[in-house]
Amino acid sequence: MDLKHFHYVFIAVSILCTLGFGFWAMTADVRIVGSWGRAGGLVSALLGVLLSVYGVWFVRKSRQIIT
């Protein structure tokens, strides 16, 4: 696996982790996560969306790279 494909996998796993944590923190009982946990979940979900945008940008940009 070359570096470009590893980057694809790493971005995908990062997106899944951030969106998964964000979903869990925003749907969990407030007594478990607290208000800071909800805020962290919101930030995590936002980062997951931003990572998705970055992933699309990287795929488009990496098509120009000759391997």
C-alpha positions, -999 to +999 in steps of 0.1 A: +000+000+000+015+033-010+013+065+009-016+079-011-038+048-004-028+048+032-039+084+034-073+074+019-078+048+046-066+071+074-090+098+064-119+074+061-112+059+096-108+094+110-142+104+096-159+073+110-144+079+144-152+116+147-188+112+133-193+081+155-182+098+187-202+129+178-234+108+172-228+089+205-222+120+225-252+139+211-276+109+216-263+096+249-281+104+282-270+138+295-262+123+329-236+101+312-218+127+290-227+160+307-230+193+289-193+194+281-197+160+264-225+173+243-203+203+233-175+178+225-199+157+204-209+188+184-173+198+178-165+162+169-194+161+144-182+194+129-147+180+125-161+149+108-179+171+083-147+191+077-127+159+073-152+147+047-147+179+028-109+175+031-113+139+019-131+149-012-105+176-019-076+152-014-091+126-037-095+152-064-060+166-059-044+131-057-057+122-092-032+147-105-003+129-088+014+104-110+022+071-092 
